Amino acid sequence: MEAPWKAGDTVSAICPHCSDLVTAQYAHRSVRIPRTRLSVRHVLVSVCPTCDAMLALPRQSMAQLREVSVGK
């Protein structure tokens, strides 16, 4: 089993905004849930170092988003 990601960990990813291969870093951000007005604070996401765009959510962050969306 793979160890969970932590803030500061890095991963290679292709940024759809920059159209380039970047070394993304995991950080805590606020995430807005589409088609709702809900915003979840302190969610771990991977971030492009060039344009500061959110690239992906690790599996461990999905439970945090599900918990908020169930209570809406």
N, C-alpha and C positions, 0 to 999 in steps of 0.2 A: 504494500500500500504506500502511495506517495505521501510524503509529509505535506501538511497544509502550507499554503503560501503565507508570507508575512510582509508587512510594509517594509519596503526597501529592497526586496528580492527583485531580480531582473529576469526578463524573458525576451527572446527575439520574436518580433511580430511585424506584420505588414500593416502599416497605417493607411486606412482608406482615404484619409484627408491629404496626407503627404504623398501617397503612392510610392512609398519607399520602405525598405526593410530597416527597422529601428530596434534599438535595445530599450524596450519599454520597462518601466519600473512600477512596482505595485505601491499604491498609496491609498489612503482613506479619502473618500470624496462623498459629496451628497449626490444621490442618484434620483432622478425624477422618473416615476413609473409612467410609461406611455398610456395615453387615453384616460388619464386620471389627473387629479390635482395633487396627488401624493408625492412627497419628496422624502427620501430616507437618508438620514445623515449617518456618517461614519461607516460607509460601505467600502470594502476593499475592492479596488479595481486596478487594471493595468492602464498606464497613462503614457502617451507618446511624449518623448522628451523634446521634440521639435515644435509641435503645434499644441501641445497640452490637451489633446483630445482623449476621451475615454475609449479604450480599445476593447476590453473584455472584462467579464466578471468571472472570478474563479468559482468553482463549484461550492466552496464553503460559504460564499456570500449569498447564494440562492435561498437558503433557509431564512435568512434575515429579510429578504424581500418578500418571500411568501408569507411570513408572519404578519407583515404590515398589510399586505393586500387582502388577507383573509378577514381582518378586522374592519375593513372599510364599509 
